[in-house]
């Protein structure tokens, strides 16, 4: 039985750039995948590095020293896109060395506003010196396989690593694919409400870890953009794609989103965990309060929120209680227990909550 002895260490960005310049870092060994990151993913990575936040581990394989270059050769086993992103940002001209090629359509990018407003639109030479130094001094966590690890064994190692992982859900897949305006705002708004999600018991810890609160926040943003719609991965992903580069409605969406949560917290908070914790019901509650304060289908121009009458709050609570105790009309009960993500059923529940307001 072979026992693996890998070196666990850290290397700085400057180390990797130096190795690449000297021709002793191989970004493209035969077993490497050839996936290409989008520009948004690259901007997001650089902002993560600038902020000093951790990123996934880099895996290398050391080969026997090169006698001519008097240096150890290192294959990139996992981390090609991360390292190519850093090199193309810090020293793009190096990509024309050693069999690589700088491709402007693939490799040229700057920091996006959605990731860092202070540094938006800047390339590496345009960054303040202290930020340049932060990037060069950033340390990657690295696992180094010994030189006697062959390609077949590398594939076996990663097969074993991936065998115990979760299958990504739809929201986790979106999170891995999109890095732009809508995705960034959805994450910000969802995370801001973390304590409320917990106290209202809308999501448990495992669901929060799987980003389901970001998915629901995305649906609530879509509600403000397009009105009530069915829950559909196709619809959600379509909006992520449409508003990946620009989301001019984002400022007003964020203001209204926060205001609705404040109203729910101020006027109904003690009842959410008992009556509206089910996601179907929370969606309907948000839609009802939004209609009272801004109007479903209203234009997304800046406007003050209307006050919610006490009588409307009482009716929403009473209607919610009737649903919870199965005393609501059959059509409403069917809408909350069967196709609860269908647009028709969603509208039925919202209309019932607003019936007497």
Secondary structure, 3 states (H helix, E strand, C coil): CCCCCCEEEEEEHHHHHHHHHCCCEECCCCCCCCCCCCHHHHHHHHHHHHCCCCCCCEEEEECCCECCCCECCEEEEECHHHHHHHHHHHCHHHHHCCCCCCCHHHHCCCCCCCCCCCCCCCCHHHCCHHHHHHHHHCEEEEEEECCCCCHHHHHHHHHHHHHCCCCCCHHHHHHHHCCCHHHHHHHHHHHHCHHHHHHHCCCCHHHHHCCHHHHHHHHHHHHHHHCCCCCCHHHHHHHHHHCCCCCCCHHHHHHHHHHHHHHHHHHHHHHHHHHHCCHHHHHHHHHHHHHHHCCCCCCCCCCCCCCCCHHHHHHHHHHHHHHHCCCCCHHHHHHHHCCCCCHHHHHHHHHHHCCCC
